[in-house]
Amino acid sequence: MPGLDEKRGTQRQPILKAGTISFDGSGIDCLVRNMSDEGANLEVESQIGIPNSFDLVIDSEHSNHQCHVVWRKARRIGVAFD
């Protein structure tokens, strides 16, 4: 059961999978730290150049999620799937 300060509708499941932040023909590597049906938490080397909307590609799952940034902290980005 989510904590009192939990704002998500569904709880994210911890995972560690390589992903790619894809936009305008470019790609930035990321690590998907956790994910739900509604969004994900991504770890990146740097947030420089990462737009507010992009596709999250996870090759190991053969998945592509259109998403937008909900929050940014240091090397982490929280996204919601569109």
C-alpha positions in Angstrom: 0.0 0.0 0.0 1.5 3.4 -1.0 2.6 5.7 1.8 0.7 8.9 2.8 3.0 11.1 0.6 2.6 8.7 -2.4 1.2 10.6 -5.4 1.1 7.8 -7.9 -2.0 5.9 -8.7 -0.1 2.6 -9.0 3.0 1.5 -7.2 6.2 1.2 -9.2 8.1 -2.1 -9.3 11.8 -1.9 -8.8 13.7 -3.0 -11.9 17.2 -2.3 -13.4 17.1 -2.2 -17.2 19.0 -0.3 -19.8 16.9 2.3 -21.6 17.2 5.0 -24.2 15.7 8.5 -24.1 14.9 9.0 -27.7 13.9 12.3 -29.3 14.5 14.2 -32.6 16.6 11.3 -34.0 18.9 11.4 -30.9 19.3 8.9 -28.1 20.6 9.3 -24.5 21.3 6.2 -22.4 19.6 5.8 -19.1 18.9 3.2 -16.4 15.3 2.4 -15.6 15.3 2.1 -11.8 11.6 1.4 -11.4 8.4 1.4 -13.5 4.6 1.0 -13.3 1.9 1.1 -16.0 1.8 4.9 -15.6 5.5 6.0 -15.4 9.1 5.3 -14.5 12.1 6.6 -12.6 15.2 7.0 -14.8 18.8 7.5 -13.9 21.0 9.5 -16.3 24.6 10.7 -16.4 23.4 14.3 -17.1 20.1 16.0 -17.7 21.6 18.4 -20.1 19.7 18.3 -23.4 16.9 16.1 -22.3 13.6 17.6 -23.3 10.3 17.6 -21.3 8.7 15.0 -23.7 10.4 12.0 -25.3 10.1 8.3 -26.1 11.6 5.8 -23.6 12.9 2.7 -25.4 13.6 -0.4 -23.5 15.2 -2.9 -25.9 15.1 -5.9 -23.6 11.3 -5.6 -23.4 10.9 -4.5 -27.0 8.9 -1.5 -25.7 8.6 2.1 -26.6 6.7 4.5 -24.2 5.8 8.1 -25.1 6.3 10.1 -21.9 6.8 13.5 -20.3 8.9 14.6 -17.3 7.1 15.1 -14.0 10.1 15.9 -11.9 13.9 16.2 -12.1 16.5 15.7 -9.3 20.2 15.6 -9.9 20.7 12.4 -11.9 17.1 11.2 -11.7 14.1 11.9 -13.8 10.5 10.9 -13.0 8.3 10.5 -16.1 4.6 9.7 -16.7 3.6 7.7 -19.8 1.3 9.5 -22.2 
